[in-house]
Amino acid sequence: MSCAAPAGPPSVDATTPVVLVLPAFLGRDEVAALGADVRALLESTGAGVVVCDASALGPPGLAAVDALARLQLAAKRAGGCIRLRGPAPALRALLDVVGLPVEVEGEPEQREPALGVEEAVEPGEPAV
């Protein structure tokens, strides 16, 4: 007995994110495979975000930053983005230092203030 695949797009539960667990070591071969996994997950599920569980990553370094930048690029090329889950504080600090904007799960997104919004100024205060 066999089951036929349902017709139409796959059913995606909006409350359960697509999660990709990153290994402790990210070498070039692993990054290439993970990039393909990110693209495949985005295309097959129709999700806009892949959550990358970074809790198992070893000590942060530029190799980890390079790997995350490549994963983010692969996701953007597939029309989505990545979000980190459980990164070490040192990794988050390193990402800030190098200027790689990666969303972290549980943190609010940093956005520009809305256009046309002005702060009130009290009379007599000097212009800034």
C-alpha positions as CSV (number, residue, x, y, z in Angstrom):
1,M,0.0,0.0,0.0
2,S,1.3,3.4,-0.9
3,C,0.3,7.0,-0.2
4,A,0.2,9.6,-2.9
5,A,1.6,13.0,-2.1
6,P,-1.1,15.6,-1.7
7,A,-1.6,17.9,-4.6
8,G,-0.7,21.6,-4.2
9,P,1.8,23.4,-2.0
10,P,3.0,21.7,1.2
11,S,1.1,22.5,4.4
12,V,3.2,24.7,6.7
13,D,2.4,25.3,10.3
14,A,2.9,29.1,10.9
15,T,3.6,28.6,14.6
16,T,6.4,26.1,14.1
17,P,9.5,27.6,12.5
18,V,11.8,25.6,10.1
19,V,14.9,24.8,12.2
20,L,18.3,23.9,11.0
21,V,20.7,22.7,13.7
22,L,24.3,23.9,13.1
23,P,27.2,21.5,13.9
24,A,29.9,22.4,16.4
25,F,32.4,22.8,13.6
26,L,31.7,24.7,10.4
27,G,34.2,23.8,7.7
28,R,33.9,24.7,4.0
29,D,32.2,21.4,3.1
30,E,29.7,21.7,5.9
31,V,28.9,25.3,5.0
32,A,28.2,24.4,1.4
33,A,25.9,21.6,2.4
34,L,24.1,23.8,5.0
35,G,23.7,26.5,2.3
36,A,22.0,24.0,0.1
37,D,19.9,22.9,3.0
38,V,18.8,26.4,3.8
39,R,17.8,27.0,0.1
40,A,15.9,23.7,0.0
41,L,14.0,24.3,3.2
42,L,12.9,27.8,2.1
43,E,11.8,26.5,-1.3
44,S,10.1,23.3,-0.1
45,T,8.2,24.8,2.9
46,G,7.4,28.3,1.5
47,A,8.6,29.7,4.9
48,G,10.4,33.1,4.8
49,V,12.7,32.3,7.7
50,V,15.0,29.4,8.6
51,V,15.9,29.3,12.3
52,C,19.5,28.3,12.7
53,D,20.2,26.7,16.1
54,A,23.6,27.9,17.0
55,S,23.8,26.6,20.5
56,A,26.2,23.8,19.6
57,L,28.7,26.0,17.7
58,G,32.2,25.9,19.1
59,P,34.2,28.9,20.2
60,P,33.2,31.8,17.9
61,G,35.7,33.0,15.4
62,L,35.8,34.5,11.9
63,A,35.1,31.0,10.4
64,A,31.7,31.0,12.2
65,V,31.0,34.6,11.0
66,D,32.0,33.6,7.4
67,A,29.7,30.6,7.6
68,L,26.7,32.6,8.9
69,A,27.3,35.2,6.2
70,R,27.2,32.5,3.6
71,L,24.1,31.0,5.1
72,Q,22.4,34.4,5.1
73,L,23.4,35.0,1.5
74,A,22.0,31.6,0.5
75,A,18.7,32.4,2.3
76,K,18.5,35.8,0.6
77,R,19.0,34.3,-2.8
78,A,16.1,31.9,-2.1
79,G,13.9,34.8,-1.0
80,G,14.2,34.4,2.8
81,C,16.5,35.0,5.7
82,I,18.0,33.2,8.7
83,R,17.4,33.8,12.4
84,L,19.8,32.5,15.1
85,R,18.6,30.5,18.1
86,G,20.8,30.3,21.1
87,P,24.0,32.0,20.0
88,A,26.8,32.4,22.6
89,P,27.2,36.0,23.8
90,A,30.7,36.0,22.3
91,L,29.3,35.1,18.9
92,R,26.7,37.9,19.1
93,A,29.3,40.4,20.1
94,L,31.6,39.3,17.2
95,L,28.7,39.6,14.7
96,D,28.1,43.1,16.0
97,V,31.8,44.0,15.6
98,V,32.0,42.8,12.0
99,G,28.7,44.4,11.2
100,L,26.8,41.3,10.1
101,P,23.1,42.0,10.7
102,V,21.7,38.6,11.7
103,E,18.4,38.4,13.6
104,V,18.4,36.6,16.9
105,E,15.3,34.7,18.0
106,G,13.5,36.3,20.9
107,E,14.9,39.8,20.2
108,P,12.8,42.5,18.6
109,E,13.8,43.5,15.1
110,Q,15.8,46.8,14.8
111,R,14.0,49.0,12.4
112,E,14.2,52.6,11.2
113,P,11.7,55.0,12.9
114,A,8.6,55.7,11.0
115,L,8.9,58.5,8.5
116,G,7.1,61.7,9.4
117,V,7.3,61.2,13.1
118,E,8.7,64.1,15.0
119,E,9.6,64.4,18.7
120,A,8.0,67.2,20.6
121,V,10.3,70.1,21.6
122,E,9.6,72.3,24.5
123,P,9.8,76.0,23.8
124,G,13.1,77.5,24.8
125,E,15.1,74.3,24.2
126,P,18.1,74.6,21.9
127,A,18.0,72.9,18.6
128,V,20.0,69.7,18.4
